[in-house]
């Protein structure tokens, strides 16, 4: 009787699991088919659309410059729900490709004699006092520009949410008591807050807000008149694209929190129409003030002795990754609901800038393929290396499995104690097994709740940057562990 009951339960579980998997697969059939299908690379438009489909990216805007000519290509929607298409006037948040604008401001201030790259940052920000091995560390402006300050990458989670100007001061305050990972100047480690600290230096030196200075001395001289820094009060909301993030393989509208304290590192809002002036200035084919053109040229020619070495032949300085062999400069950008990629070849006078209204690798993949095509090289098919898409896929799958498990646990709880769990001579052995199971479930619960802290994340970072499916899985997995512990405890009492 016991064996028959056990077999029946296993059979029912199997049937129920199969049904749930079939239903889930049917609901996501289009997304599964898109992921499994081979990517198209027979044409530029086919390649772009294929990558957009596979990353669930709603809209993409592409600028390509070659031989003194600029070309725009737009795909998809600025707002899916309103069926509003992407145009050359559509505005996107740049993410970290903003850093090159901040670095340019620093170069211009040094050229004017207002500061020196070798200056200690605490000279301008006395409250900024991070430590290394228990002693106050001296960080130079040049080290912030090159990401060699020793500030850890995870420090991004310390940036406070808010759109007020006081948030920049609050961000510096948060960073003032940091313990550095390495001796300043000794190693490269990308940390977005390096450029937020530079924004505070700009404000101290110029007695202007960061955004006002960059607007007056860089954006306006370039003719980028529609561009502005996002603080939550949009200047041209009718042109702003809706940002998205992925949930169960589909892009969902997402209005991410604002971080004024991170404004200099990721919150310039711009369009293809404005970016053409920026790209042409990088290529040296535009009419702009001499001091600005001189500063741009300097940003392309870093001192490799003080630049941050990312890898062999790849160095970081002035908001760009510089290839010391090809002299190509590039940078990617990611905000919680936008992303971008720029590739500039000053010698060939060629460039590509790609914008997207979802945080994904789509801009990077598209930009590289278009640039390769310019060089007569074949385009490459999509690779499944998009962290955010992969995490959403894995978490979505785990959500389905966890829901199945919770359903069976609830059925068992409703049905009372199982007839086969505590009978005969095996009671002691089953009690030992139950205790081990209880311990494993408790450890699993601790892992589910604590893994973000193991990678220097926190729940806020997950809720802002990752798919909701990750949080949903964490909640369901925690519930499943608790139910298992209750069931186990009931059986060996």
N, C-alpha and C positions, 0 to 999 in steps of 0.2 A: 504493500500500500504506500509506504514511504517513498520507494523508488518510482512508482507510477506517478505519485503527486509531483515529485521532483522533475521527472521527464515532461510532464504536462506543463509545468511552469516554464521550463526552458523552451518548450515548443511555442508557447504563447508569447514569450519574450521575443523569440526569433521572428515570429510573424508580425508582431507589433513594430519591431525595429525595422523590418523590411518595408512595411507600409509607410512609416514615417520618412524613411530615406527616399522612397519613391515619390512621396508627396513633396518633399523638400527639393528633390531633383527636378520635378515637374515645374515647381514654382520658379526655379532658377535656371530653367533649361537654356534660355537665350544666353545668359551669362556664362554657363558652363561650356556651351558650344563656342562662344567667342574666345574663351580662354584656351580651349583645346585645339582650335583651328590654327593652321599655319599662318603666320603674319605675311601680309602682302608687301612686296618690295619692287613690284613691276613698274611703278610710277611714284612720283612724289606724293600726289594726292592719295593714292592707294596706301602708301606707307604711313602717311599722317593719320588717315582714317582708321587704319588697322591698329596703330598704337593708341589712338584715342579710345577705341572700342575696348582694347585689352586692359587699359588702365581706368576705364569708366570716366574719362575726362570729358566734361561737357563742351568746353570751348577752347580753341587755340588760335593765337594770332602770331604770324611769322613775318619777320623782316629779314630780307637777304639783300646784301649790298655787294656789288661787284662792278669793277670798271667804271666807277663814278655813277652808277645807276642803282636806285633802290627799288625793290619790289616788295609788295605786301601780299600775303595770302591769309585768308581767315577761314576758319572751320567751326562748325557747331554753334552753340548758343552762349550768349552772354547771360541769358536767364532762360532755363529750360521751361519753367512753368509758364512764363509769359511768351514763350516761343520768340524771344528777341535774339536775333543773330549777332555774332561777333562782327565788328567792323573795325576799320582803321582808327576810329575815334574811341573805341571801347577802352575803358580804363581798368588796369589790373594793378594789384600790389606786386612789387618786384621781389620781395624777400631779400636775400643777401646780396643780390646784384646791386643793391643800394650802396654797399660798402665802398664801391669805387668812387661814388660822388663824395662821400665823407672824406676819403683819402685825398681827393683832389682839393678839397677845402684846406686840409692840413698842409699840402704842398704850397698852395698859394700864400698861406699865412707865414710859412717859413721863408718863401721868396721875398715877402714884404718885410722880413726881419722881426715879426711879432713873436716868433718862437723858434726853437731849434729842435730837430728830431732827437738830439742827444739829451734834451732836458729831462729831468726827473719829473714824473707826472705829479708828485706831491707838491712840487713848486707851485702848481696851478690849483691843485685840489688837496689842501693840507689834511683834510679828513680821510683821504685815501691812503690807507696804511696796511696793506696785506703783509703777511709774514711768510718766511720760508725757514723751516727748521727752528722755529721759535723766535726768530729775529726779524725785525722790520726789513722788508725788501725794497730795493730801489728799482723801479720800472721806468724805462724811458718811453718817450712817445714812439720812437722807432720800433720798439718791441711790441707795442700795441698794434701798430700798423702791420707787423709781420706775424702776429699770433705767436710770438716767442716770449710773452710776458710771464708764462708759468701759470696763468689763470686756467683752472680746469674747464673742460668742455661742458660739464654738467651744470656749471654756474648759471646757465640759461634758465634753470628752474627757479632761481632766486629773483628773477625780474618780476616786480609787482604788477598786477593788473591795474589798469586805469588809463584814462585819456588826458588827464590834467598835466600841465607842465611840471608840476611838482614831482611827477613820477620819475623824471630823470635824476633829480637829487636823491629820491628814495632809492633808486637803483644803485647809485654810487655808494650810498650809505650801506646797502646790503653787501656790496663788494669790498668794503673797506676792511672788514675783519676776516677776509678769506685767508685760508692757508694754501699757498701755492703748491702745485704739483712738482715743479722743477725750478731750478735757479733761473731767474730772468735772463733771457738771451741765450740759454743753453740748448733749448729744444723747441720744436714746432708743435703746437697743439691748438687746433682751431677752437676758438671760444668767441661766440658772437658778441659778448659783452665788452670785449676789447674796443670795439668801435663805438659802443655807447659811452665808454669812458672818454673817448676822443671827442664825442659830441659835447660833453661837459667841459672839456678843455677849450673847445671852440667858443662856448658861451662865456667862459671866464675871460678869454683873450679879447673877444670882439665886443663884449657887453651887449650882444644881440642873442635872440633865441637861435638855436641851431637851424631850425627850418627857415627862419627869416634870412639868415646869412647865406645858406646854400641857395635859396630861391633868388636872392638879389645878385649874387656874384657868380652863380653857375647856371641855374636853370633859365633865368631870363636872358642872359647874354647868349645862351645857346638857342634861344627861341622855343624853349619847352614851356609854352605858356599855359597849357592845360594840366601840367604836372603839379603835384602838391604832396605834402606829407600827411599821411592818414592819421587822424586823431579821433576818429569816430564821428566827426562833423564833416561830412563829405561836401566838397565844393560843387561837384557836378554829379549828383546822384543818378541822374538820368543816363549818364554815360558809364557809370560804374558797373562792372560785371558782378553778378552774384557769385559769391564763393561757395564751394562745395567740399564735401568729404565723402568717402566711400563707406557704405554700410550694407553688408550682405551682397557685395558685388555691384551695387548700384550707387550712383552719386546722389547725394541728398543735399539740399540747400543748407548752408551752415554759415551763420554769422558769428565768426570767431571773436573772442575777447580782444580788446585793444591794449597795447603796451607802449605807452608814450616813452617809457624808459628804454625801449628798444628801437626808437624811431630812426636812429642813424645807421642801424645795422640791417633794417629790413622793411621799412614802411614808406618808401617812395611809391606814389601811385602815378602811373603814366600810361601812354598809348603808343601804338605804332607810329602815328603821326608825329609825336614828340620824340620818340626814340630814334627816328631817322636822323635828327639833328645831333643827338648824342653819338650815334655810330659814325656818322660822317666826320664828326670832330675827332674821334679816335683814329680814323683813317687819314686825317689831315687834308680833307677835301672840302672844308667848309670855311666860311668867312666869319671868324670870331675874334674877340680881343686877343692881342698878342700875349698878355700875361696868362690867359686861360689856355691858349694853345701851347705855350711853353710848359705849363704845369702838366698838361695831358702828355706831352712828350716825355717829361720826367717820370710820369707814372708808368711808362712802358720800359724804362731803363733803370731798374732797381740795382742797388749794390748787393750782389749775391752773398757778400760776406755777412751782411746783417739781415738778409731776407730769411724767412722761415723755409727750411727744406722739407717739402712734403714727401718727395721721393726722388729717385735719380732723375736729374735734369728738370725737376719741377720745383719751383720756388714760389713762395707767397710773399707779396709786398704790394702796398698801395691799393688793396681791394681787388687784386687780380692774382690768379695762378699763372705764373710765367714759365713757359717751356724754354730753357736756356739754349736748346739746339734749334728748334723751329722758330723761336721768338713769337709763337702764338700765345695770346693771353685769353683767359676764359674765366667764367665764374658761374656757379649755379645759385639759385635762390629758392628758399622754401619758407612759406608762412603756413599757418594751420589750414588755410583754405585757398592758397595760391602757390604757384611755382614758376620758375623762369630759368633760362639758360642763355648765356651770351658767349660767342666765340669770335675773337677779333684777330685778324692777321694783318698787322700794320704794314708789313713789307709788300705783300700782294695786294693790299688795299681791298680786302674782302672781309665780310663779317656776316654773322647770323645772330638774330635775337628772337627767342621764342618765349611766349607768355601763355599761361594756362590758368583757368579759374578752379583748379583743384591741386592739392599737394601730391604730386606724383613725379615719376621719372620721365613722363612724356616729353616735357620740353628738352631735357638732356638728350634723349634718344633721337628726337626729331631734329634738333640742331646739329647733332653729330652726323646724321645721315645726309642732311642737306649740305653741310660743309664738305663731307666726303664726295658727294656728287659734284660739287664745284671743282674738286681736284681730279675728277675723272675716275674716282674709285667707286666700287659698287656699294650700294646701301645694304645695311645689315638688318636681318629680321629681329623682331621683338624678343628680348630675353626676359625671363621671369625673375628679375632681380630687384623689383620695386618693393622696398621694405614695407611700405604702408599697405600696398595691395596684398602682399603675401600674408601680412599679419591679419588683415581683414578676412582673407580666405581661410586661414587656419582657424581663427577665432570663430568664424561662422560655422565651420564644420564641427568644432568642439561644442558650440552652442546646441546644435542638433543632437549630438550624442549625449550631452548632459541633460537635455530635456527628456530624452528617452529614459535615462537612468533615474531621474527624479520621478517620472511618472510611475515606474515600477516600485520605487521606494514608497511612494504615497499609497499605492495599492496594498503593499505589504503591511504598512502601518495601519491602514483601514481594516485589514483582515485579521489583525491580531497576531499572536505568536505563531510561527510556522510549526507545523506538526513534526517536521523532520529535523528540527534544529537541536533539540535537547532530549534525546532518548537514550536509554540503555547504558552500556558500559563506556560509550565514547563521550560521556558528559565532560569529564575532566579535560580530555583532549580538545573538545570543542570550546571549553572555556579559555584554554591557553590560546587557541587559534583566534578566539574573539578578542582577547586582550591585545594580541599582536595587530589584528585588523584595526582595532580602536586606535592604537598608537600610530599606525600608518596613516589613517584618516586624519588624525590630529596634525601630523607632520605635513600632510598634503594641504590641509586647511591653512596652516601657517605659511606654506610656500605660496599658495594662491594669493593670500592677502599681503605677503611681504616681498614678492619678486620685484616689484618696481623699485624698492629701496636697494636691492642687490645690484641694480644697474644704475644707481644714482638718479632714479626717477622718483616721482611721487604721483599721487592720484590726480592732482591738478594737471600735471604734464600729460598724463594719459587721456584725461577727459578733453583736453584742449587739442592735442596733436594726433591722437590715434582714433581709429574707427570705434564707433559706439559698440561694435560687436565685441571688442576686447573687454570693455567694462561689463557688458552683458554676460559674457562668459565668466568673468571673475565672480560676479554676483551669483550666477547659477551654480558654478562649481563650489562656491562656499556653502550654498544651501544644500547641495548634494552631499558634501562632506558631513554637514551637521546631521542630515537625515540618516546617513550611514552610521554615524556614531550613536544616534538614538536607537536605531534598529539593533545594532550590536549590543548596546547596553541592555536593551530589553531582553535579549536572548540569553545573556549569561548572568542575569541577576538571580 
